[in-house]
């Protein structure tokens, strides 16, 4: 089973979904803007990605700066809490398969787990 945490407004997320389908994979699609991941789910995704919360942040989003997340010394738990409260800060898309978890940036990165 394959799952994609997807934002249909994001061109890279759409390209990743198309790439999965071109390779015969019809994933479960979670529009994480409508159904945000819980803190536990996000922590599991981060573990699978081998990333710290700060590494999964959309740093170019204006909200990143507005929330003061661009300051030095912000604890990792603050980044996690910010993504739970503001899913638009989560870098996307995230694809989960039995072979692992990958961030679809670039979309071709997901090919190694399908």
N, C-alpha and C positions, 0 to 999 in steps of 0.2 A: 504494500500500500504506500502511495506517495501523497504527501500533503504539501501544498504551497501556501505560505502566508503571503497574501497577495493584496496589492492595492491597484485596482483597475485604472486609476488615474495616472499611474506611473508607467512610462514607456518601457523602462527596463524590466519591470515586473510583467508587463504584457509580452515582451519579447521572450522572457524566460518561460512563461506559460506556453507560448507558441512553440518554443524549442522542445519542451517536454512532449507536447502533442505530436510534433513532427517525428519524434522518436518513439511513438507508440504508447506514451504514458498519458493516461487521463487521471490527473490527480484530484484529490479532494481539495477544494479551493476554500480557504478561509480568508474572507475579506476582513483583515485585522482592524480596519478602521471601524467596521460595524460590529465586529466581535473581537475585541482586544484580548490578547493572551493574558492570562493571570500571571501574577508574580512567579508562581511555581512553574508554570509553563515556560515563561520567558527565561527563567533560570536554567531549565532543562535544555532549551534551545541554545543558550549561551554555552553551556557545558559541551553540547554536541559540536558547536562551532569552535570550541577552544578559544573563546574570546571573553574579555572582561566587558562589563556593561558599557563602559566608556567607548569601547571599540565598535559597538553596534549602534552608536548614535548618529543621527543625521545632523552633522555639525554645521551644515550650511542653512539649516532651517532657522528662521528668525526666532522661533520659540527657544531654541538652544541658548541663544544669547540673552533673551528676555528673562529666562529662568536663572541666569547666572551660571549656567553649566560650562561656560567658556573660561571661567576663572580657574586659576591653579589651585590645587589642593582639594578639589571636590571629591569626597569619598565615593567609592564605586556604588555603594548602596543608594546614593542619591540619584545616580544615573538610572539605576534599575527602577526606582520609584517613579522617576520622571517618565520613563517609557511606559510604565503601567498606567499612569494617569493621563499621559499624552501619547497615544500610540503613533501619532504622526512623526514622532522622533525616532521611531525604529527604522533602521536601514532595511531596505527591502530589495527583492523578495527573499524569503527563507524557504528552502525546500528540504523536506525530511523524507527519507526513504529508509528501508531496512539496512542499507549500506552506509548511512550516515546523514549528516546535516551539512548543508552548504548555503552560503549567501550567494545569490545569483548575480553577482557583480564581478566579472561580466557574466552574462547568462550562461556561457559555455562552461562555467565552473561547476554547474550541476550535472554535467554529462558524466563525471567520474563516479556519481552515486546512483545512476539509473541503470 
